[in-house]
Amino acid sequence: MVYQKMMKILSDYGLEPIECMGKKSDPLLHDVICRMQCTDESGTIVEEIGKGYSLKSKVIRPSKVMVAEKISKDEGEING
């Protein structure tokens, strides 16, 4: 209850959480902590590790995120 009241007061002053799940990584909004190999498009955020916040459209804490790294179907070296 205290947390909700505090967040309400801060949001009245312009504090907003940065939404990032499923979006492309933006270095101005996100700190990429690690990469995960998957079938999603490369650079897409797959997990939010730490919540980021902006105050009146200025980033005060960037989100810490994990991004997708597309799995290459070509494995090994191709010799002519």
N, C-alpha and C positions, 0 to 999 in steps of 0.2 A: 504494500500500500504506500509506503514511504517512497519507494522507487518510482511508482507510477506518478505520484505527485511531483517528484523532482523532475522527471522527464517531461511532464506537462508544463512546468515552469520554464524549463530550458527550451522547449519547443515554442513557447510564447515569445522567447527572445530570438528565435530564428535557428535553433539547432535542429538539424535533420540527419537521420542515418543515411549512409550511402548505400543504395541498392545495387547489387552487383551480380547476383546469381544468374548464369546463363548469358551474360553479356560479354563483349570483347574486353580484354584487358586494356586499361588506359593508364599510362604511367603517372598521370596527374592525379588520379583517384585511387590507384591500387598499387600496393607493394607485392610483387610476385615472390612468394616464399619458396615454392617448389612446383614441379611439373609432374603430371601423371599421364602415362601413356594410355590412350583410349581412342575410341573411334570418333569422338566429337571433333569439330573443326579446331585446328590448332590456334591457340591463343584465347579460347573460350574459357571463362571462369567456371570451374566445376565444384569448388568448395570454398566457403568463406571461413578462414581460420580466425580472424580478428575483425570485429566490427569497426567501420570507419564512420566519421561524422564530418559534416560541414556546417559552418555557422554563417548565415547570410550569404550563401553561395561561395564561400571560401573554405577550402579543405583545411580542417584543423587536425585531423588524424586520418591518414589513408587506410583503406581496408587492406588487411593481409589476406592474400588469396592463393589458391592452388589453381593452375591453369592446365588445360588439356594440351597434350602433345600428340599429334596424329601418328598412329602406328604405320610405319612403312611396310607395304606388302612385299617389297623387294628385299629379301634377306640375303646376305652374303655378297660376294664379289662376282661380277659377271666377267668371265674371261672370254675373249674373242675367239 
